[in-house]
Amino acid sequence: MKQDLEQMDKDFVLHTYARDYTHFVRGKGAKIYDERGTEYIDFTAGIGVNSLGHNHPKLVESIASQAKNLIHTSNLYLIEPQARLAKKLSEISGYKMRTFFSNSGLEANECAIKIARKYGEHENRFEIITLKNSFHGRSIATLKACGQDKMHTHFAPFPNGFIYAENIVNAIEIAKNRKSVVAILLELIQGEGGIYAMPRDEVAKLREWTQENDVLLMIDEVQSGVYRSGEFLCANAYGVTPDVVSLAKGLAGGVPIGATMTNKIDVFEPSEHGSTFGGNFLSTSAGLCVLEVLEAYQKSGELSENIAFFEEHLRELQAKYERIFLGISGLGLMRGMQTPSDEILGQIIKAAKKEDVLLLKSGKSTLRFLPPITISKEEIKEGFERLTKALDSIKI
Ligand SMILES: Cc1ncc(COP(=O)(O)O)c(C=O)c1O
């Protein structure tokens, strides 16, 4: 059965991923099981998507009960959970913003790019500055927005108007010298670029400068948003109010969703942007459920306690394996541990998998942790015990 499925996948699915053929069949919390019943601790949460872990009873119930009524109508009609989720996003972030809903991170960023282009149209400002090592998606426009040369090797021609800065200080310098700059788009913690957290003082300066110069500050929170930093948005944790925020991954706990929040509420006229699926009953009711669970979880203090517990384990690991781990980065439950090389990182991820812990890579040589936001202390402890066993086998 497993062999047949694997062959079917190889024969019929386009090979855009270097797939690991482990066949997962069920999960519970931060534990996930393959078809032989082997239990893994999931420190990946589906690359930051399963914010409530697997099989959360409230999310399961919410999806099932919504599906019994309506899954989809179209954006031509009123969609109650969409309106409620947009209100919730504004309240919970503390930002006076409205939201456009789509289905993925790249779509959330595509909308952000369109907002910037339309906002600057009358003054012929269209350039968007992004940062080195950033990642914003895989559509033609969002690929071009990524500040990584390797993303621009195929698929040309790309749209013009993206400029890459080395860092925030450099982004301000560039913007000062170019009249056509309309926006700066960045991740506060680079998710694919090595879990690099932007320096707080630079972000504060950037907000000040962009505000004074009418340049939009657009924060890509596709990976860092929805309580991953410990606060609802990473921008909340940094204490800045952006002009545009893009969200996706963890927002609906696994149901595809994208969201672009903005204070530029009059930029679009009806029909200038849209999405067939975006904001439908299923995804937005799931989003509401996720936010209700996580808001209460954060208010109870359990989230910050578990983040501290996770952090302690990272520090212990680094102290024990100081030749393997050169540093710890990130915030909350979006963490990286820097290793000496991509080869060693590959060995670690493989050895961890053998000990039944799932982990991710980020950048060239950073070990990435994106556990469910609701991961329990017991699951954290178990995951790190298994990872410790795996690290004992690494020769360095
Ligand atoms: C920061 C960031 N932006 C955008 C994206 C693209 O999201 P999606 O794969 O849902 O299009 C990702 C995905 O990893 C991301 O981490």
Ligand as a Chemical Component Dictionary entry (heavy atoms), coordinates in Angstrom:
data_LIG
# 
_chem_comp.id                   LIG 
_chem_comp.type                 NON-POLYMER 
_chem_comp.pdbx_formal_charge   0 
_chem_comp.three_letter_code    LIG 
# 
loop_
_chem_comp_atom.comp_id 
_chem_comp_atom.atom_id 
_chem_comp_atom.alt_atom_id 
_chem_comp_atom.type_symbol 
_chem_comp_atom.charge 
_chem_comp_atom.model_Cartn_x 
_chem_comp_atom.model_Cartn_y 
_chem_comp_atom.model_Cartn_z 
_chem_comp_atom.pdbx_ordinal 
LIG C1 C1 C 0 7.611 35.291 5.365  1  
LIG C2 C2 C 0 6.886 34.530 4.307  2  
LIG N1 N1 N 0 6.227 35.206 3.353  3  
LIG C3 C3 C 0 5.545 34.563 2.398  4  
LIG C4 C4 C 0 5.516 33.191 2.315  5  
LIG C5 C5 C 0 4.757 32.512 1.220  6  
LIG O1 O1 O 0 3.626 31.885 1.732  7  
LIG P1 P1 P 0 2.843 30.787 0.876  8  
LIG O2 O2 O 0 3.734 29.609 0.721  9  
LIG O3 O3 O 0 1.608 30.495 1.702  10 
LIG O4 O4 O 0 2.497 31.419 -0.421 11 
LIG C6 C6 C 0 6.199 32.446 3.279  12 
LIG C7 C7 C 0 6.206 30.965 3.213  13 
LIG O5 O5 O 0 7.059 30.306 3.733  14 
LIG C8 C8 C 0 6.894 33.133 4.306  15 
LIG O6 O6 O 0 7.562 32.478 5.259  16 
# 
loop_
_chem_comp_bond.comp_id 
_chem_comp_bond.atom_id_1 
_chem_comp_bond.atom_id_2 
_chem_comp_bond.value_order 
_chem_comp_bond.pdbx_ordinal 
LIG C1 C2 SING 1  
LIG C2 N1 SING 2  
LIG C2 C8 DOUB 3  
LIG N1 C3 DOUB 4  
LIG C3 C4 SING 5  
LIG C4 C5 SING 6  
LIG C4 C6 DOUB 7  
LIG C5 O1 SING 8  
LIG O1 P1 SING 9  
LIG P1 O2 DOUB 10 
LIG P1 O3 SING 11 
LIG P1 O4 SING 12 
LIG C6 C7 SING 13 
LIG C6 C8 SING 14 
LIG C7 O5 DOUB 15 
LIG C8 O6 SING 16 
# 
